Amino acid sequence: MKHRTGRRLTLAAALALGICGLPLHAAAQAKGEGEPFRVGLLVALSGPAAAYGADERAAIEAVTERANAAGGINGRKIELIVKDTKTNPTEAARLANQVILDDKVIAIIGATTGSETLAFADLAMRSKVPVFPMVGTQSVTDPKEAFSKWMFRMSVPISTDLPASFDRIVADKRKRLAVFSEEDAYGQQASAMMIEVAKKSGQVEVVEHASAPKAATDLTAQATRIRNAKPDAVFLATSSTGSAGALLRKLQEVGLDVPVYGMAGIVQKQIIKNGGKAAENLIAPALVNPDEAGPLVDLFDLLKNKGGVAGFGALLGANAMATVVQGLKAGATDGPSLRDKVETMGPIKGYAAAPIRFSATDHDSWNKDTLIYVTVRDGKFKNLDPK
């Protein structure tokens, strides 16, 4: 009897400590508990794209806090591993390697810019970690690239909002267009696409194309070249409120007073601060108007205690994290299964104006239905009627 009792006690102890020899974390997971799901957050919290990165981080944290407060995923919390890429592709690649190998993340949300994302795209693919980049850079989801199967774009691609901007240029009867671009992947691809779209249309002539490095602060030479070409409109092939604001000011200083058309990425309150009175020439398609909630009441409610909605960075971050949360709730447990779930789980219950839905053949998903036209009046964004 003593021997049997001892065996029963030993078995009970084993059950208490590890469910018949299973590690403690496995026992906890068997009861719906366990290690948190770790998600890498690689965003620009400093450098030229910091205005976006701060908004992205705030929104991602808000969605994560809401999910964890509701009990997490089957009792497992979500843990964010936050890293500042400094708007630097080399730094982004180093940090991606760190969160994949050391932190064992199940996914990466980021980066803030296309150049940063492309710097670690191959690594993510080899490591089987899905990435949710908040960028419009076209090549990030180019199906010709093997890594595209692991990339889920959390923004409109250039091929969506650039044609919308061009449609507005044509509707406004502008004929002579000057293009300004930053010398990064986004700027190069967007400027080349705009020049090609204008050429094919036969309705608009590109009379000048000026560019500058992302960190440039003095754009006098570029503004002067644009003015001398005598355009009746300017197009900004940039997602940076820094260069966009600096160019708007310089165009005003050199005496060029024409409408300036942009893309969704520069619809941020920061562009009004950076551009000053010159920002009132801006017209752009937008994913969100930071001064009018419109159909995005849920997003504004989400961020009311997180500094509010300053621009589209908040929208992209919120939807990126919502996509990861929904994938985990659908049963994903690691990188490959999360990738598969996102492709097959249907519309994302997120914070966009129109449904976001990925598939095995479409990792872009965002479409023109998510866009509205805005301009700046008296220091605030105002919605414009489509033409």
TORBA-120880 format. One record per residue (C-alpha): x, y negated, z negated. Coordinates in Angstrom, 3 decimals, decimal comma. Each point is the difference from the previous one (the first is absolute). Layout:
N
- X	Y	Z
...
This chain:
387
- 0,000	0,000	0,000
- 2,751	-2,383	-0,881
- 1,645	0,740	3,326
- -3,238	-0,662	1,909
- -0,658	-3,147	-1,975
- 3,484	-1,193	0,770
- -0,557	0,624	3,675
- -3,266	-1,927	-0,143
- 1,753	-2,932	-1,687
- 2,777	0,094	2,546
- -2,516	-0,025	2,824
- -1,899	-2,855	-1,606
- 3,212	-1,959	-0,389
- 0,864	0,671	3,609
- -3,414	-1,210	1,093
- 0,312	-3,116	-2,115
- 3,457	-0,778	1,317
- -0,314	0,836	3,627
- -2,953	2,235	1,064
- 1,817	3,330	0,166
- 3,396	-1,366	0,892
- -1,054	-2,797	2,352
- 1,870	-3,282	-0,481
- -1,776	-2,547	-2,139
- -0,729	-2,311	2,946
- -1,579	2,909	1,896
- -2,165	0,824	-2,999
- -1,078	-3,609	-0,208
- -0,843	-0,063	3,689
- -2,098	3,158	-0,461
- -2,141	-2,046	-2,372
- -0,237	-2,946	2,403
- 2,933	-1,875	-1,501
- 3,651	-0,305	0,880
- 2,681	-2,109	1,564
- -1,208	-3,190	1,677
- -0,167	-0,372	3,740
- 2,936	-2,267	0,786
- -0,426	-2,472	2,846
- 2,901	-2,110	1,248
- -0,808	-3,670	0,538
- 2,632	-1,606	2,246
- -0,919	-3,657	0,454
- 1,802	-3,283	0,575
- -0,114	-1,762	-3,358
- 2,811	-2,314	1,097
- 1,320	-1,223	3,329
- -1,982	-1,481	2,918
- -2,996	2,380	-0,343
- -0,407	-0,399	-3,771
- -3,306	-1,864	0,354
- -1,505	3,172	1,458
- 1,726	2,421	-2,335
- -1,322	-1,662	-3,159
- -3,588	0,191	1,266
- 0,439	3,605	1,134
- 1,363	1,007	-3,392
- -2,804	-1,703	-1,938
- -2,691	1,736	2,062
- 1,681	3,418	-0,142
- 0,351	-0,275	-3,766
- -3,656	-1,041	-0,347
- -1,250	3,040	1,949
- 2,341	2,286	-1,959
- -1,169	-1,384	-3,337
- -3,622	0,491	1,013
- 0,652	3,628	1,033
- 1,911	0,779	-3,193
- -2,643	-1,643	-2,188
- -2,572	2,317	1,575
- 1,993	3,046	-1,105
- 2,531	0,247	2,784
- -0,076	2,946	2,398
- -1,286	3,067	-1,876
- 1,576	-1,410	-3,135
- 3,301	-0,848	1,671
- 0,956	-3,665	0,054
- 1,601	-1,851	2,886
- 3,398	-1,514	-0,717
- 1,403	-2,735	2,227
- 3,753	-0,144	0,571
- 0,420	-3,660	0,971
- 3,079	-1,139	1,932
- 0,928	-3,367	1,520
- 1,278	0,441	3,568
- 1,099	-3,652	0,124
- -1,321	-0,148	3,589
- 3,148	1,903	0,952
- -0,107	3,160	2,165
- 3,230	1,373	-1,497
- -1,348	-0,446	-3,527
- -3,339	1,545	1,008
- 1,779	3,103	1,328
- 2,063	0,321	-3,187
- -3,060	-0,302	-2,218
- -2,007	2,469	2,089
- 2,764	2,540	-0,459
- -0,084	-0,688	-3,744
- -3,734	0,394	-0,533
- -0,164	3,103	2,201
- 2,990	1,858	-1,476
- 0,061	-1,262	-3,596
- -3,614	-0,897	-0,770
- -1,595	2,759	2,112
- -2,784	-2,265	1,285
- -2,990	1,522	1,761
- -0,341	-3,032	2,308
- 1,533	-3,385	0,783
- -2,086	-3,155	0,371
- 2,048	-2,506	1,969
- 1,912	-1,587	1,260
- -1,109	-3,593	0,351
- 1,670	-0,453	3,396
- 0,395	2,202	3,047
- 3,801	-0,159	0,066
- 0,170	1,262	-3,583
- -2,466	2,801	0,702
- 1,860	1,167	3,093
- 3,212	0,158	-2,042
- -1,307	2,959	-2,035
- -2,558	1,516	2,379
- 2,199	2,955	0,998
- 0,912	0,714	-3,629
- -3,668	0,096	-1,014
- -0,770	2,373	2,867
- 2,849	2,357	-0,913
- -1,082	-0,076	-3,646
- -3,676	0,543	0,899
- -1,132	-3,086	-1,881
- -2,883	-1,949	1,597
- 0,498	-3,751	0,298
- -2,674	-2,727	-0,056
- 1,718	-3,070	1,503
- -1,802	-3,337	-0,221
- 1,313	-1,259	3,325
- -1,156	-0,783	3,513
- 3,266	0,993	1,723
- -1,147	2,119	2,926
- 2,812	2,581	-0,006
- -0,725	1,164	-3,562
- -2,767	2,281	1,316
- 1,336	0,553	3,519
- -1,068	3,597	0,800
- 3,245	0,453	1,942
- 1,848	-0,134	-3,326
- 0,008	3,196	-2,069
- -0,270	-1,998	-3,231
- -3,348	-1,478	1,089
- -1,793	3,106	-1,321
- 0,982	-1,111	-3,505
- -0,934	-3,671	0,453
- -3,494	-1,337	-0,749
- -0,206	-3,673	0,911
- -1,716	-2,152	-2,628
- -0,479	-3,073	2,183
- -1,160	-0,892	3,468
- 2,654	0,883	2,592
- 1,326	-2,712	2,272
- -2,062	1,545	2,780
- -3,193	-0,926	-1,898
- 0,448	-3,524	-1,341
- 2,234	-1,360	2,774
- -2,663	0,519	2,710
- -2,518	-1,610	-2,358
- 2,253	-3,030	-0,326
- 0,509	-0,118	3,775
- -3,766	0,217	0,587
- -0,391	-3,104	-2,148
- 2,727	-1,819	1,946
- -1,841	0,729	3,250
- -3,396	-0,916	-1,475
- 1,460	-3,321	-1,141
- 1,136	-0,621	3,606
- 3,702	-0,220	-0,766
- 2,206	0,438	3,069
- 3,633	-0,677	-1,026
- 1,219	2,092	-2,917
- 3,258	-0,145	-1,961
- 0,947	3,051	-2,071
- 2,010	-0,043	-3,220
- 1,252	3,244	-1,543
- 2,152	1,194	-2,856
- 2,935	2,203	0,921
- -1,284	3,163	-1,656
- -1,880	3,068	1,274
- -3,417	-1,635	-0,449
- 0,977	-3,247	1,691
- 1,758	1,673	2,905
- -2,884	2,367	0,705
- -2,712	-2,645	-0,434
- 1,700	-2,601	2,210
- 0,673	2,547	2,746
- -3,624	1,126	-0,129
- -1,370	-3,557	0,132
- 2,196	-0,878	2,987
- -1,198	3,140	1,781
- -3,673	-0,558	-0,874
- 0,163	-3,598	1,249
- 1,711	1,051	3,227
- -2,570	2,700	0,721
- -2,920	-2,321	-0,727
- 1,048	-2,601	2,565
- -1,804	-2,593	-2,132
- 2,792	-1,148	-2,306
- 3,628	-0,875	0,820
- 2,698	0,531	-2,645
- 2,162	-3,100	0,432
- 2,466	0,597	-2,856
- 1,128	2,731	-2,385
- 2,044	-1,078	-3,017
- 1,178	2,257	-2,830
- 1,831	-0,181	-3,327
- 1,390	2,357	-2,659
- -2,435	0,924	-2,762
- 1,915	-1,981	-2,625
- 0,352	-3,169	2,106
- -1,212	-3,179	-1,672
- 0,867	-2,724	2,539
- -2,070	0,490	3,152
- 0,656	-3,419	1,531
- 1,648	1,436	3,111
- -2,840	2,473	0,605
- -2,694	-2,654	-0,514
- 1,769	-2,381	2,358
- 0,268	2,628	2,725
- -3,687	0,787	-0,362
- -1,004	-3,683	0,151
- 2,122	-0,591	3,091
- -1,780	2,826	1,833
- -3,269	-2,001	-0,329
- -2,307	2,838	-1,106
- -3,656	-0,535	-0,831
- 0,166	2,785	-2,631
- 2,581	1,887	-2,069
- -0,106	3,659	-1,033
- 1,771	1,224	-3,161
- 1,332	3,552	0,405
- 0,834	0,294	-3,679
- -1,539	1,316	-3,206
- 2,144	-2,267	-2,190
- -1,618	-2,997	-1,658
- 3,497	-1,433	-0,482
- 1,002	-0,350	3,645
- -3,573	-0,678	1,109
- -0,389	-2,844	-2,497
- 3,422	-1,441	0,849
- -0,792	0,015	3,728
- -3,404	-1,622	-0,528
- 1,671	-2,854	-1,871
- 2,740	-0,389	2,598
- -2,458	-0,038	2,887
- -1,811	-2,858	-1,723
- 3,294	-1,811	-0,667
- 1,090	0,176	3,654
- -3,377	-1,324	1,125
- -1,733	3,096	1,385
- -3,679	0,030	-0,976
- -1,591	3,112	1,536
- -1,851	3,008	-1,441
- 2,258	2,696	-1,432
- -1,282	3,562	0,211
- 1,193	2,771	-2,295
- -0,720	3,546	-1,067
- -1,633	1,525	-3,070
- 3,270	0,137	-1,933
- 0,314	-3,742	-0,514
- -3,497	-0,536	-1,396
- 1,328	-0,575	-3,513
- -0,463	-2,921	-2,351
- 3,782	-0,350	0,141
- -0,174	-1,123	3,636
- -2,077	-3,008	-1,058
- 2,555	-0,831	-2,679
- 2,935	0,468	2,372
- -1,576	-1,726	2,989
- -1,673	-2,868	-1,842
- -2,174	-2,204	2,210
- 1,486	1,683	3,065
- -1,730	3,250	-0,993
- -3,299	-1,569	1,065
- 0,949	0,770	3,613
- -0,022	3,747	-0,743
- -2,523	2,455	1,502
- 0,319	3,746	-0,615
- -1,886	3,280	-0,214
- -0,085	1,160	-3,610
- -0,703	3,096	-2,048
- -1,084	-2,133	-2,944
- -0,701	-3,666	-0,628
- 1,565	-0,711	-3,412
- -2,340	-2,949	-0,497
- -3,258	1,803	0,903
- -0,865	3,511	-1,219
- -2,455	0,706	2,810
- -0,393	3,797	0,327
- 2,940	0,637	-2,352
- -1,715	-0,607	-3,315
- 1,381	3,258	-1,438
- 3,575	-1,097	0,732
- -0,508	-3,386	-1,639
- -1,553	1,718	-3,028
- 2,903	2,444	-0,224
- 2,537	-2,822	-0,148
- -1,872	-2,614	-2,019
- 2,269	0,676	-2,996
- 3,116	0,567	2,127
- 0,462	-3,468	1,424
- -2,722	0,236	2,621
- 0,335	0,572	3,748
- 2,746	-2,126	1,516
- 0,016	1,695	3,380
- -0,086	3,210	1,938
- 2,790	1,618	-2,051
- -2,565	0,631	-2,729
- -2,378	1,625	2,469
- 2,697	2,280	1,404
- 1,303	1,032	-3,413
- -3,452	0,761	-1,359
- -0,926	2,157	2,991
- 3,350	1,799	0,016
- -0,401	1,059	-3,625
- -3,675	0,836	0,506
- 1,030	2,333	2,825
- 2,517	1,809	-2,205
- -2,530	0,301	-2,846
- -2,651	1,412	2,318
- 2,485	2,492	1,426
- 0,916	1,215	-3,490
- -3,655	0,288	-0,963
- -0,541	2,067	3,143
- 2,446	2,557	-1,370
- 3,473	-1,070	1,107
- 2,772	1,152	-2,339
- 3,169	-0,824	1,925
- 1,231	-1,999	2,977
- -1,013	2,399	2,785
- -3,472	0,634	-1,413
- -0,547	-3,734	-0,523
- 0,937	-0,624	3,640
- -2,497	2,662	1,105
- -2,797	-1,298	-2,248
- 0,340	-3,574	1,256
- -0,391	1,243	3,574
- -3,153	1,993	-0,758
- -1,857	-1,557	-2,949
- -2,052	-2,518	1,980
- -0,556	-3,746	-0,591
- 2,013	-1,602	-2,791
- -2,137	-1,406	-2,818
- 2,163	-3,073	-0,241
- -0,156	-3,766	0,211
- -0,021	-0,837	3,723
- -2,758	-1,724	1,963
- -0,389	3,055	2,251
- 0,644	3,734	-0,527
- 3,578	1,280	0,072
- 0,240	3,572	1,219
- 3,122	1,904	0,956
- 0,203	3,163	2,069
- 2,622	2,379	1,354
- 0,259	-2,158	3,135
- -0,557	-3,472	-1,494
- 2,228	-1,338	-2,768
- -0,964	-3,632	0,707
- -3,759	0,042	-0,635
- -0,435	-3,754	-0,615
- -1,940	-1,661	2,824
- -1,396	-3,356	1,116
- -3,042	0,436	-2,248
- 2,251	-0,780	-2,962
- 0,940	-3,425	1,430
- -1,495	-3,489	-0,235
- 1,316	-3,318	1,367
- 1,130	-2,663	-2,451
- 1,525	-3,466	0,084
- 1,133	-2,449	-2,679
- -2,079	-3,006	-0,987
- 0,735	-2,315	-2,953
- 2,506	2,429	-1,477
- -2,212	3,096	0,147
- -0,716	2,797	2,426
- -3,308	-0,271	1,815
- -1,698	2,669	2,054
- -0,448	-0,756	3,708
- -2,731	1,380	2,194
- 1,348	2,465	2,567
- 0,012	-1,200	3,603
